Amino acid sequence: MKWYHYLMCFFGGVFVANFFPHFVEGITGNAFPTPFANPPPPAGVSNSQINVVWAMFNLVVGYLLLRYGKFRLSGDLVPVILAFAGFAAMAIMLAGVFQGVPGVRAG
């Protein structure tokens, strides 16, 4: 594999992780921060429909990055580990970013 395949697997995991909070908040009808909020996040939030569209965008980009990054569950484990590392890094970052954001439910 070439170096950019590994990079694609890492960022594929990042985009897939970002899919989940926007999708869950969107399908439950909750407003949630997106890059399109006015005022910009963390102060502003977007409606549920925009969150679902943003979630779908993240899922498609994540899928394409994993697919063309040669992500496979069998064979070489390095792409799997890198995708998981990207997913975990984004999940941990999102947990910190959304903690205490007004309008976001406290867990």
Secondary structure as UniProt FT lines:
FT   HELIX           3..27
FT   TURN            28..29
FT   TURN            35..36
FT   TURN            41..43
FT   HELIX           48..68
FT   TURN            69..70
FT   HELIX           78..98
FT   TURN            99..100
FT   TURN            102..103
//
